[in-house]
């Protein structure tokens, strides 16, 4: 049974989950190192991603560093560089149900202009706000830090939608206000863990039910076999009244039985009984009766004569 459970759990552990999507996480830092809070992090689907810890990016900037990471969990990877800093994270989808991710990005929620990704996205600067009432907003700008005519897009999200990461206008929102942000697990990772726990629990319940059912079936089978042996024609024909047998003293004791000297109808007999430790075991009683039946069928001058099986014996006995 336990071998069956092991193989079932092993099969579940290696059950394929499907091919995970690989994302390129591009994180951009101001200065000569990749330390501190980045001013933007971007996630793009890229099956041929190649990591780069921190390299100098000189286009339109004299001191700038970029770090590239490859991952299948883009939400956790986008949260990670911001550490304890406030941030707003946005997922953009191609469909209304938010199933096909198009792009995802995160900005520090500082309320001032930060650079983005000119040449990758349609915007070059952004302002992100994380408000005290739990809502958030982003403003995306074209290639100038002039808020008076270069505005590309403004988006706002209320507290409930932000906290629940609900799909709204092909967009999902996250922020540093999320409780699960400190855990370092995305919703998808939490769901996989939960499904795994539920799956193992179901398998354990099924295994326990199978084991109990098997024990019940075995008990019924043992009981039926014992009943058949007790009512076997050979055993019935050789039954003796228990009160007619006198037990005097023990001759020998072993793991498989105890032999006593006694008398039956004033004749000396040897009485074999089951030990106390096994007399309530169906398996041992069944084996004991099977041997009694076999002994009853033997008839030879060199073999001790079989007298019978006492009726009403608690421990089971044979008289020779």
Helices and strands as residue ranges (DSSP letters): H 2-13, E 23-30, E 40-45, E 52-56, E 64-71, H 74-80, E 87-93, E 101-108, E 114-115, E 125-130, E 136-141, E 151-157, H 159-164, E 171-175, G 179-181, H 187-230, H 233-237, E 239-241, G 242-244, E 245-254, E 257-264, E 267-273, H 282-296, E 309-311, E 317-319
